Amino acid sequence: MVSQAVQGAIINVPANKLLLGISLPSENPASLKSKINIARMYNLKGIALWRLGLLSNDMWSSLEATAQAKKLFNNENSARD
């Protein structure tokens, strides 16, 4: 289902401008890894995690093993730069 939604979205929006939103209360380590891999497979800009504070230790481990963090802003520049 997630792959179909991504396929539908990239018809109208370039993949490199899309984030895959993931609602953590309904995920487990395996499903989190699967969704991160879907974002990677379609070359999406990245993922967005909803309710980050609900990540279990197993989910953190899955996230660290699967995703690569990207720094969006540094402290010296504002979002407008």
Distance bins in CASP14 RR format, pairs under 12 A and 6 or more apart:
PFRMAT RR
TARGET T0000
AUTHOR 0000-0000-0000
RMODE 2
METHOD distances of the structure
MODEL  1
1 7 0 0 0 0 0 1 0 0 0 0 0
1 8 0 0 0 0 0 1 0 0 0 0 0
1 31 0 0 0 0 0 1 0 0 0 0 0
1 34 0 0 0 0 0 1 0 0 0 0 0
1 35 0 0 0 0 0 1 0 0 0 0 0
1 38 0 0 0 0 0 1 0 0 0 0 0
2 8 0 0 0 0 0 1 0 0 0 0 0
2 9 0 0 0 0 0 1 0 0 0 0 0
2 20 1 0 0 1 0 0 0 0 0 0 0
2 21 0 0 0 0 1 0 0 0 0 0 0
2 22 0 0 0 0 1 0 0 0 0 0 0
2 23 0 0 0 0 0 1 0 0 0 0 0
2 26 0 0 0 0 0 1 0 0 0 0 0
2 27 0 0 0 0 0 1 0 0 0 0 0
2 31 0 0 0 0 1 0 0 0 0 0 0
2 32 0 0 0 0 0 1 0 0 0 0 0
2 34 1 0 0 1 0 0 0 0 0 0 0
2 35 1 0 0 1 0 0 0 0 0 0 0
2 36 0 0 0 0 0 1 0 0 0 0 0
2 37 0 0 0 0 0 1 0 0 0 0 0
2 38 1 0 1 0 0 0 0 0 0 0 0
2 39 0 0 0 0 1 0 0 0 0 0 0
2 41 0 0 0 0 0 1 0 0 0 0 0
2 42 0 0 0 0 0 1 0 0 0 0 0
2 44 0 0 0 0 0 1 0 0 0 0 0
2 47 0 0 0 0 0 1 0 0 0 0 0
3 9 0 0 0 0 0 1 0 0 0 0 0
3 10 0 0 0 0 0 1 0 0 0 0 0
3 20 0 0 0 0 0 1 0 0 0 0 0
3 34 0 0 0 0 1 0 0 0 0 0 0
3 35 0 0 0 0 1 0 0 0 0 0 0
3 37 0 0 0 0 0 1 0 0 0 0 0
3 38 1 0 1 0 0 0 0 0 0 0 0
3 39 0 0 0 0 0 1 0 0 0 0 0
3 41 1 0 0 1 0 0 0 0 0 0 0
3 42 1 0 0 1 0 0 0 0 0 0 0
3 44 0 0 0 0 0 1 0 0 0 0 0
4 10 0 0 0 0 0 1 0 0 0 0 0
4 11 0 0 0 0 0 1 0 0 0 0 0
4 38 0 0 0 0 0 1 0 0 0 0 0
4 42 0 0 0 0 0 1 0 0 0 0 0
5 11 0 0 0 0 0 1 0 0 0 0 0
5 18 0 0 0 0 0 1 0 0 0 0 0
5 20 0 0 0 0 1 0 0 0 0 0 0
5 21 0 0 0 0 0 1 0 0 0 0 0
5 35 0 0 0 0 0 1 0 0 0 0 0
5 38 0 0 0 0 1 0 0 0 0 0 0
5 39 0 0 0 0 0 1 0 0 0 0 0
5 42 0 0 0 0 0 1 0 0 0 0 0
5 44 0 0 0 0 0 1 0 0 0 0 0
6 12 0 0 0 0 0 1 0 0 0 0 0
6 13 0 0 0 0 0 1 0 0 0 0 0
6 15 0 0 0 0 1 0 0 0 0 0 0
6 18 1 0 0 1 0 0 0 0 0 0 0
6 19 0 0 0 0 0 1 0 0 0 0 0
6 20 1 0 0 1 0 0 0 0 0 0 0
6 21 0 0 0 0 0 1 0 0 0 0 0
6 35 0 0 0 0 1 0 0 0 0 0 0
6 37 0 0 0 0 0 1 0 0 0 0 0
6 38 1 0 0 1 0 0 0 0 0 0 0
6 39 1 0 0 1 0 0 0 0 0 0 0
6 40 0 0 0 0 0 1 0 0 0 0 0
6 41 0 0 0 0 1 0 0 0 0 0 0
6 42 1 0 1 0 0 0 0 0 0 0 0
6 43 0 0 0 0 0 1 0 0 0 0 0
6 44 1 0 0 1 0 0 0 0 0 0 0
6 45 0 0 0 0 0 1 0 0 0 0 0
6 46 0 0 0 0 0 1 0 0 0 0 0
6 47 0 0 0 0 0 1 0 0 0 0 0
7 13 0 0 0 0 0 1 0 0 0 0 0
7 15 0 0 0 0 0 1 0 0 0 0 0
7 18 0 0 0 0 0 1 0 0 0 0 0
7 38 0 0 0 0 0 1 0 0 0 0 0
7 41 0 0 0 0 0 1 0 0 0 0 0
7 42 1 0 0 1 0 0 0 0 0 0 0
7 44 0 0 0 0 0 1 0 0 0 0 0
8 15 0 0 0 0 0 1 0 0 0 0 0
8 18 0 0 0 0 0 1 0 0 0 0 0
8 42 0 0 0 0 0 1 0 0 0 0 0
9 15 0 0 0 0 1 0 0 0 0 0 0
9 17 0 0 0 0 1 0 0 0 0 0 0
9 18 1 0 1 0 0 0 0 0 0 0 0
9 19 0 0 0 0 0 1 0 0 0 0 0
9 20 0 0 0 0 1 0 0 0 0 0 0
9 21 0 0 0 0 0 1 0 0 0 0 0
9 38 0 0 0 0 0 1 0 0 0 0 0
9 39 0 0 0 0 0 1 0 0 0 0 0
9 42 0 0 0 0 1 0 0 0 0 0 0
9 44 0 0 0 0 1 0 0 0 0 0 0
9 45 0 0 0 0 0 1 0 0 0 0 0
10 16 0 0 0 0 1 0 0 0 0 0 0
10 17 0 0 0 0 1 0 0 0 0 0 0
10 18 1 0 0 1 0 0 0 0 0 0 0
10 20 0 0 0 0 0 1 0 0 0 0 0
10 38 0 0 0 0 0 1 0 0 0 0 0
10 39 0 0 0 0 0 1 0 0 0 0 0
10 41 0 0 0 0 0 1 0 0 0 0 0
10 42 1 0 0 1 0 0 0 0 0 0 0
10 43 0 0 0 0 1 0 0 0 0 0 0
10 44 0 0 0 0 1 0 0 0 0 0 0
10 45 0 0 0 0 0 1 0 0 0 0 0
11 18 0 0 0 0 0 1 0 0 0 0 0
11 42 0 0 0 0 0 1 0 0 0 0 0
12 18 0 0 0 0 1 0 0 0 0 0 0
13 19 0 0 0 0 0 1 0 0 0 0 0
13 42 0 0 0 0 0 1 0 0 0 0 0
13 44 0 0 0 0 0 1 0 0 0 0 0
13 45 0 0 0 0 0 1 0 0 0 0 0
14 42 0 0 0 0 0 1 0 0 0 0 0
14 43 0 0 0 0 1 0 0 0 0 0 0
14 44 0 0 0 0 1 0 0 0 0 0 0
14 45 0 0 0 0 1 0 0 0 0 0 0
15 38 0 0 0 0 0 1 0 0 0 0 0
15 39 0 0 0 0 1 0 0 0 0 0 0
15 40 0 0 0 0 0 1 0 0 0 0 0
15 41 0 0 0 0 0 1 0 0 0 0 0
15 42 1 0 1 0 0 0 0 0 0 0 0
15 43 1 0 1 0 0 0 0 0 0 0 0
15 44 1 0 1 0 0 0 0 0 0 0 0
15 45 1 0 0 1 0 0 0 0 0 0 0
15 46 0 0 0 0 1 0 0 0 0 0 0
16 39 0 0 0 0 0 1 0 0 0 0 0
16 42 0 0 0 0 1 0 0 0 0 0 0
16 43 1 0 0 1 0 0 0 0 0 0 0
16 44 1 0 0 1 0 0 0 0 0 0 0
16 45 1 0 1 0 0 0 0 0 0 0 0
16 46 0 0 0 0 1 0 0 0 0 0 0
17 42 0 0 0 0 0 1 0 0 0 0 0
17 43 0 0 0 0 0 1 0 0 0 0 0
17 44 0 0 0 0 1 0 0 0 0 0 0
17 45 1 0 1 0 0 0 0 0 0 0 0
17 46 0 0 0 0 0 1 0 0 0 0 0
18 38 0 0 0 0 0 1 0 0 0 0 0
18 39 0 0 0 0 1 0 0 0 0 0 0
18 42 1 0 0 1 0 0 0 0 0 0 0
18 43 0 0 0 0 1 0 0 0 0 0 0
18 44 1 0 1 0 0 0 0 0 0 0 0
18 45 1 0 1 0 0 0 0 0 0 0 0
18 46 1 0 0 1 0 0 0 0 0 0 0
18 47 0 0 0 0 0 1 0 0 0 0 0
18 48 0 0 0 0 0 1 0 0 0 0 0
19 35 0 0 0 0 0 1 0 0 0 0 0
19 36 0 0 0 0 0 1 0 0 0 0 0
19 39 1 0 0 1 0 0 0 0 0 0 0
19 42 0 0 0 0 0 1 0 0 0 0 0
19 44 1 0 0 1 0 0 0 0 0 0 0
19 45 1 0 1 0 0 0 0 0 0 0 0
19 46 1 0 1 0 0 0 0 0 0 0 0
19 47 1 0 0 1 0 0 0 0 0 0 0
19 48 1 0 1 0 0 0 0 0 0 0 0
19 49 0 0 0 0 1 0 0 0 0 0 0
19 50 0 0 0 0 0 1 0 0 0 0 0
19 70 0 0 0 0 0 1 0 0 0 0 0
19 72 0 0 0 0 0 1 0 0 0 0 0
20 32 0 0 0 0 0 1 0 0 0 0 0
20 34 0 0 0 0 0 1 0 0 0 0 0
20 35 1 0 0 1 0 0 0 0 0 0 0
20 36 0 0 0 0 1 0 0 0 0 0 0
20 37 0 0 0 0 0 1 0 0 0 0 0
20 38 1 0 0 1 0 0 0 0 0 0 0
20 39 1 0 1 0 0 0 0 0 0 0 0
20 40 0 0 0 0 1 0 0 0 0 0 0
20 41 0 0 0 0 0 1 0 0 0 0 0
20 42 0 0 0 0 1 0 0 0 0 0 0
20 43 0 0 0 0 0 1 0 0 0 0 0
20 44 1 0 1 0 0 0 0 0 0 0 0
20 45 0 0 0 0 1 0 0 0 0 0 0
20 46 1 0 0 1 0 0 0 0 0 0 0
20 47 1 0 1 0 0 0 0 0 0 0 0
20 48 1 0 0 1 0 0 0 0 0 0 0
20 49 0 0 0 0 1 0 0 0 0 0 0
20 50 0 0 0 0 0 1 0 0 0 0 0
20 67 0 0 0 0 0 1 0 0 0 0 0
21 27 0 0 0 0 0 1 0 0 0 0 0
21 32 0 0 0 0 0 1 0 0 0 0 0
21 35 0 0 0 0 1 0 0 0 0 0 0
21 36 0 0 0 0 0 1 0 0 0 0 0
21 38 0 0 0 0 0 1 0 0 0 0 0
21 39 0 0 0 0 1 0 0 0 0 0 0
21 44 0 0 0 0 1 0 0 0 0 0 0
21 45 0 0 0 0 0 1 0 0 0 0 0
21 46 0 0 0 0 1 0 0 0 0 0 0
21 47 1 0 0 1 0 0 0 0 0 0 0
21 48 1 0 1 0 0 0 0 0 0 0 0
21 49 1 0 0 1 0 0 0 0 0 0 0
21 50 1 0 0 1 0 0 0 0 0 0 0
21 51 0 0 0 0 0 1 0 0 0 0 0
21 52 0 0 0 0 0 1 0 0 0 0 0
22 28 0 0 0 0 0 1 0 0 0 0 0
22 31 0 0 0 0 1 0 0 0 0 0 0
22 32 1 0 0 1 0 0 0 0 0 0 0
22 33 0 0 0 0 0 1 0 0 0 0 0
22 34 0 0 0 0 0 1 0 0 0 0 0
22 35 1 0 1 0 0 0 0 0 0 0 0
22 36 1 0 0 1 0 0 0 0 0 0 0
22 37 0 0 0 0 0 1 0 0 0 0 0
22 38 0 0 0 0 1 0 0 0 0 0 0
22 39 0 0 0 0 1 0 0 0 0 0 0
22 44 0 0 0 0 0 1 0 0 0 0 0
22 46 0 0 0 0 0 1 0 0 0 0 0
22 47 1 0 1 0 0 0 0 0 0 0 0
22 48 1 0 0 1 0 0 0 0 0 0 0
22 49 1 0 1 0 0 0 0 0 0 0 0
22 50 1 0 0 1 0 0 0 0 0 0 0
22 51 0 0 0 0 1 0 0 0 0 0 0
22 52 0 0 0 0 0 1 0 0 0 0 0
22 54 0 0 0 0 0 1 0 0 0 0 0
22 55 0 0 0 0 0 1 0 0 0 0 0
22 59 0 0 0 0 0 1 0 0 0 0 0
22 62 0 0 0 0 0 1 0 0 0 0 0
22 63 0 0 0 0 1 0 0 0 0 0 0
22 66 0 0 0 0 0 1 0 0 0 0 0
22 67 0 0 0 0 0 1 0 0 0 0 0
23 31 0 0 0 0 0 1 0 0 0 0 0
23 32 0 0 0 0 0 1 0 0 0 0 0
23 35 0 0 0 0 1 0 0 0 0 0 0
23 47 0 0 0 0 0 1 0 0 0 0 0
23 48 0 0 0 0 1 0 0 0 0 0 0
23 49 0 0 0 0 1 0 0 0 0 0 0
23 50 1 0 1 0 0 0 0 0 0 0 0
23 51 1 0 0 1 0 0 0 0 0 0 0
23 52 0 0 0 0 0 1 0 0 0 0 0
23 54 0 0 0 0 1 0 0 0 0 0 0
24 31 0 0 0 0 1 0 0 0 0 0 0
24 32 1 0 0 1 0 0 0 0 0 0 0
24 35 0 0 0 0 0 1 0 0 0 0 0
24 47 0 0 0 0 0 1 0 0 0 0 0
24 48 0 0 0 0 0 1 0 0 0 0 0
24 49 1 0 1 0 0 0 0 0 0 0 0
24 50 1 0 0 1 0 0 0 0 0 0 0
24 51 1 0 1 0 0 0 0 0 0 0 0
24 52 1 0 0 1 0 0 0 0 0 0 0
24 53 1 0 0 1 0 0 0 0 0 0 0
24 54 1 0 1 0 0 0 0 0 0 0 0
24 55 1 0 0 1 0 0 0 0 0 0 0
24 56 0 0 0 0 1 0 0 0 0 0 0
24 59 1 0 0 1 0 0 0 0 0 0 0
24 60 0 0 0 0 0 1 0 0 0 0 0
24 62 0 0 0 0 0 1 0 0 0 0 0
24 63 0 0 0 0 1 0 0 0 0 0 0
25 31 0 0 0 0 0 1 0 0 0 0 0
25 32 0 0 0 0 0 1 0 0 0 0 0
25 49 0 0 0 0 0 1 0 0 0 0 0
25 50 1 0 0 1 0 0 0 0 0 0 0
25 51 1 0 1 0 0 0 0 0 0 0 0
25 52 0 0 0 0 0 1 0 0 0 0 0
25 53 0 0 0 0 0 1 0 0 0 0 0
25 54 1 0 1 0 0 0 0 0 0 0 0
25 55 0 0 0 0 0 1 0 0 0 0 0
25 56 0 0 0 0 0 1 0 0 0 0 0
25 59 0 0 0 0 0 1 0 0 0 0 0
26 32 0 0 0 0 0 1 0 0 0 0 0
26 35 0 0 0 0 0 1 0 0 0 0 0
26 50 0 0 0 0 1 0 0 0 0 0 0
26 51 0 0 0 0 1 0 0 0 0 0 0
26 54 0 0 0 0 0 1 0 0 0 0 0
26 59 0 0 0 0 0 1 0 0 0 0 0
27 33 0 0 0 0 1 0 0 0 0 0 0
27 34 0 0 0 0 1 0 0 0 0 0 0
27 35 1 0 0 1 0 0 0 0 0 0 0
27 36 0 0 0 0 0 1 0 0 0 0 0
27 47 0 0 0 0 0 1 0 0 0 0 0
27 49 0 0 0 0 1 0 0 0 0 0 0
27 50 0 0 0 0 1 0 0 0 0 0 0
27 51 0 0 0 0 1 0 0 0 0 0 0
27 52 0 0 0 0 0 1 0 0 0 0 0
27 54 0 0 0 0 1 0 0 0 0 0 0
27 55 0 0 0 0 1 0 0 0 0 0 0
27 56 0 0 0 0 1 0 0 0 0 0 0
27 58 0 0 0 0 0 1 0 0 0 0 0
27 59 1 0 0 1 0 0 0 0 0 0 0
27 62 0 0 0 0 1 0 0 0 0 0 0
27 63 0 0 0 0 0 1 0 0 0 0 0
28 34 0 0 0 0 1 0 0 0 0 0 0
28 35 0 0 0 0 0 1 0 0 0 0 0
28 54 0 0 0 0 0 1 0 0 0 0 0
28 55 0 0 0 0 0 1 0 0 0 0 0
28 56 0 0 0 0 1 0 0 0 0 0 0
28 58 1 0 0 1 0 0 0 0 0 0 0
28 59 1 0 0 1 0 0 0 0 0 0 0
28 62 0 0 0 0 1 0 0 0 0 0 0
28 63 0 0 0 0 0 1 0 0 0 0 0
29 35 0 0 0 0 0 1 0 0 0 0 0
29 36 0 0 0 0 0 1 0 0 0 0 0
29 55 0 0 0 0 1 0 0 0 0 0 0
29 56 1 0 0 1 0 0 0 0 0 0 0
29 57 0 0 0 0 1 0 0 0 0 0 0
29 58 1 0 1 0 0 0 0 0 0 0 0
29 59 1 0 1 0 0 0 0 0 0 0 0
29 60 0 0 0 0 1 0 0 0 0 0 0
29 61 1 0 0 1 0 0 0 0 0 0 0
29 62 1 1 0 0 0 0 0 0 0 0 0
29 63 0 0 0 0 1 0 0 0 0 0 0
29 64 0 0 0 0 0 1 0 0 0 0 0
29 65 0 0 0 0 1 0 0 0 0 0 0
29 66 0 0 0 0 1 0 0 0 0 0 0
30 36 0 0 0 0 0 1 0 0 0 0 0
30 37 0 0 0 0 0 1 0 0 0 0 0
30 58 0 0 0 0 1 0 0 0 0 0 0
30 59 0 0 0 0 1 0 0 0 0 0 0
30 61 0 0 0 0 0 1 0 0 0 0 0
30 62 1 0 0 1 0 0 0 0 0 0 0
30 65 0 0 0 0 0 1 0 0 0 0 0
30 66 0 0 0 0 0 1 0 0 0 0 0
31 37 0 0 0 0 0 1 0 0 0 0 0
31 38 0 0 0 0 0 1 0 0 0 0 0
31 58 0 0 0 0 0 1 0 0 0 0 0
31 59 0 0 0 0 1 0 0 0 0 0 0
31 62 0 0 0 0 1 0 0 0 0 0 0
31 63 0 0 0 0 0 1 0 0 0 0 0
31 66 0 0 0 0 0 1 0 0 0 0 0
32 38 0 0 0 0 0 1 0 0 0 0 0
32 39 0 0 0 0 0 1 0 0 0 0 0
32 47 0 0 0 0 1 0 0 0 0 0 0
32 49 0 0 0 0 1 0 0 0 0 0 0
32 50 0 0 0 0 0 1 0 0 0 0 0
32 52 0 0 0 0 0 1 0 0 0 0 0
32 54 0 0 0 0 0 1 0 0 0 0 0
32 55 0 0 0 0 1 0 0 0 0 0 0
32 56 0 0 0 0 1 0 0 0 0 0 0
32 58 0 0 0 0 1 0 0 0 0 0 0
32 59 1 0 1 0 0 0 0 0 0 0 0
32 60 0 0 0 0 1 0 0 0 0 0 0
32 61 0 0 0 0 0 1 0 0 0 0 0
32 62 1 0 1 0 0 0 0 0 0 0 0
32 63 1 0 0 1 0 0 0 0 0 0 0
32 64 0 0 0 0 0 1 0 0 0 0 0
32 65 0 0 0 0 0 1 0 0 0 0 0
32 66 1 0 0 1 0 0 0 0 0 0 0
32 67 0 0 0 0 1 0 0 0 0 0 0
33 39 0 0 0 0 0 1 0 0 0 0 0
33 40 0 0 0 0 0 1 0 0 0 0 0
33 47 0 0 0 0 0 1 0 0 0 0 0
33 58 0 0 0 0 0 1 0 0 0 0 0
33 59 0 0 0 0 1 0 0 0 0 0 0
33 60 0 0 0 0 0 1 0 0 0 0 0
33 61 0 0 0 0 1 0 0 0 0 0 0
33 62 1 0 1 0 0 0 0 0 0 0 0
33 63 0 0 0 0 1 0 0 0 0 0 0
33 64 0 0 0 0 0 1 0 0 0 0 0
33 65 1 0 0 1 0 0 0 0 0 0 0
33 66 1 0 1 0 0 0 0 0 0 0 0
33 67 0 0 0 0 1 0 0 0 0 0 0
34 40 0 0 0 0 0 1 0 0 0 0 0
34 41 0 0 0 0 0 1 0 0 0 0 0
34 47 0 0 0 0 0 1 0 0 0 0 0
34 62 0 0 0 0 1 0 0 0 0 0 0
34 66 0 0 0 0 1 0 0 0 0 0 0
35 41 0 0 0 0 0 1 0 0 0 0 0
35 42 0 0 0 0 0 1 0 0 0 0 0
35 44 0 0 0 0 0 1 0 0 0 0 0
35 46 0 0 0 0 0 1 0 0 0 0 0
35 47 1 0 0 1 0 0 0 0 0 0 0
35 48 0 0 0 0 0 1 0 0 0 0 0
35 49 0 0 0 0 1 0 0 0 0 0 0
35 50 0 0 0 0 0 1 0 0 0 0 0
35 59 0 0 0 0 0 1 0 0 0 0 0
35 62 0 0 0 0 0 1 0 0 0 0 0
35 63 0 0 0 0 0 1 0 0 0 0 0
35 66 0 0 0 0 1 0 0 0 0 0 0
35 67 0 0 0 0 0 1 0 0 0 0 0
36 42 0 0 0 0 0 1 0 0 0 0 0
36 44 0 0 0 0 1 0 0 0 0 0 0
36 46 0 0 0 0 1 0 0 0 0 0 0
36 47 1 0 0 1 0 0 0 0 0 0 0
36 48 0 0 0 0 0 1 0 0 0 0 0
36 49 0 0 0 0 1 0 0 0 0 0 0
36 59 0 0 0 0 0 1 0 0 0 0 0
36 62 0 0 0 0 1 0 0 0 0 0 0
36 63 1 0 0 1 0 0 0 0 0 0 0
36 64 0 0 0 0 0 1 0 0 0 0 0
36 65 0 0 0 0 1 0 0 0 0 0 0
36 66 1 0 1 0 0 0 0 0 0 0 0
36 67 1 0 1 0 0 0 0 0 0 0 0
36 68 0 0 0 0 1 0 0 0 0 0 0
36 69 0 0 0 0 0 1 0 0 0 0 0
37 43 0 0 0 0 0 1 0 0 0 0 0
37 44 0 0 0 0 0 1 0 0 0 0 0
37 46 0 0 0 0 0 1 0 0 0 0 0
37 47 0 0 0 0 0 1 0 0 0 0 0
37 62 0 0 0 0 0 1 0 0 0 0 0
37 65 0 0 0 0 0 1 0 0 0 0 0
37 66 1 0 0 1 0 0 0 0 0 0 0
37 67 0 0 0 0 1 0 0 0 0 0 0
38 44 0 0 0 0 1 0 0 0 0 0 0
38 46 0 0 0 0 0 1 0 0 0 0 0
38 47 0 0 0 0 1 0 0 0 0 0 0
38 66 0 0 0 0 0 1 0 0 0 0 0
38 67 0 0 0 0 0 1 0 0 0 0 0
39 45 0 0 0 0 1 0 0 0 0 0 0
39 46 1 0 1 0 0 0 0 0 0 0 0
39 47 1 0 1 0 0 0 0 0 0 0 0
39 48 0 0 0 0 1 0 0 0 0 0 0
39 49 0 0 0 0 0 1 0 0 0 0 0
39 66 0 0 0 0 1 0 0 0 0 0 0
39 67 0 0 0 0 1 0 0 0 0 0 0
39 68 0 0 0 0 0 1 0 0 0 0 0
40 46 0 0 0 0 1 0 0 0 0 0 0
40 47 0 0 0 0 1 0 0 0 0 0 0
40 66 0 0 0 0 1 0 0 0 0 0 0
40 67 0 0 0 0 1 0 0 0 0 0 0
40 68 0 0 0 0 1 0 0 0 0 0 0
44 67 0 0 0 0 0 1 0 0 0 0 0
45 70 0 0 0 0 1 0 0 0 0 0 0
45 72 0 0 0 0 0 1 0 0 0 0 0
46 66 0 0 0 0 0 1 0 0 0 0 0
46 67 0 0 0 0 1 0 0 0 0 0 0
46 68 0 0 0 0 1 0 0 0 0 0 0
46 69 0 0 0 0 0 1 0 0 0 0 0
46 70 1 0 0 1 0 0 0 0 0 0 0
46 72 0 0 0 0 0 1 0 0 0 0 0
47 63 0 0 0 0 1 0 0 0 0 0 0
47 66 0 0 0 0 1 0 0 0 0 0 0
47 67 1 0 0 1 0 0 0 0 0 0 0
47 68 0 0 0 0 0 1 0 0 0 0 0
47 69 0 0 0 0 0 1 0 0 0 0 0
47 70 0 0 0 0 0 1 0 0 0 0 0
48 67 0 0 0 0 0 1 0 0 0 0 0
48 72 0 0 0 0 0 1 0 0 0 0 0
49 55 1 0 0 1 0 0 0 0 0 0 0
49 59 0 0 0 0 1 0 0 0 0 0 0
49 60 0 0 0 0 0 1 0 0 0 0 0
49 62 0 0 0 0 0 1 0 0 0 0 0
49 63 0 0 0 0 1 0 0 0 0 0 0
49 67 0 0 0 0 1 0 0 0 0 0 0
49 69 0 0 0 0 0 1 0 0 0 0 0
51 59 0 0 0 0 0 1 0 0 0 0 0
52 59 0 0 0 0 1 0 0 0 0 0 0
52 60 0 0 0 0 1 0 0 0 0 0 0
52 63 0 0 0 0 1 0 0 0 0 0 0
53 59 0 0 0 0 1 0 0 0 0 0 0
53 60 0 0 0 0 1 0 0 0 0 0 0
53 63 0 0 0 0 0 1 0 0 0 0 0
54 60 0 0 0 0 0 1 0 0 0 0 0
55 61 0 0 0 0 1 0 0 0 0 0 0
55 62 0 0 0 0 1 0 0 0 0 0 0
55 63 1 0 0 1 0 0 0 0 0 0 0
55 64 0 0 0 0 0 1 0 0 0 0 0
55 67 0 0 0 0 0 1 0 0 0 0 0
56 62 0 0 0 0 1 0 0 0 0 0 0
56 63 0 0 0 0 0 1 0 0 0 0 0
57 63 0 0 0 0 0 1 0 0 0 0 0
57 64 0 0 0 0 0 1 0 0 0 0 0
58 64 0 0 0 0 0 1 0 0 0 0 0
58 65 0 0 0 0 0 1 0 0 0 0 0
59 65 0 0 0 0 0 1 0 0 0 0 0
59 66 0 0 0 0 0 1 0 0 0 0 0
59 67 0 0 0 0 0 1 0 0 0 0 0
60 66 0 0 0 0 0 1 0 0 0 0 0
60 67 0 0 0 0 0 1 0 0 0 0 0
61 67 0 0 0 0 0 1 0 0 0 0 0
63 69 0 0 0 0 1 0 0 0 0 0 0
71 77 0 0 0 0 0 1 0 0 0 0 0
72 78 0 0 0 0 0 1 0 0 0 0 0
72 79 0 0 0 0 1 0 0 0 0 0 0
72 81 0 0 0 0 0 1 0 0 0 0 0
73 79 1 0 0 1 0 0 0 0 0 0 0
73 80 0 0 0 0 0 1 0 0 0 0 0
73 81 0 0 0 0 1 0 0 0 0 0 0
74 81 0 0 0 0 1 0 0 0 0 0 0
75 81 0 0 0 0 0 1 0 0 0 0 0
END
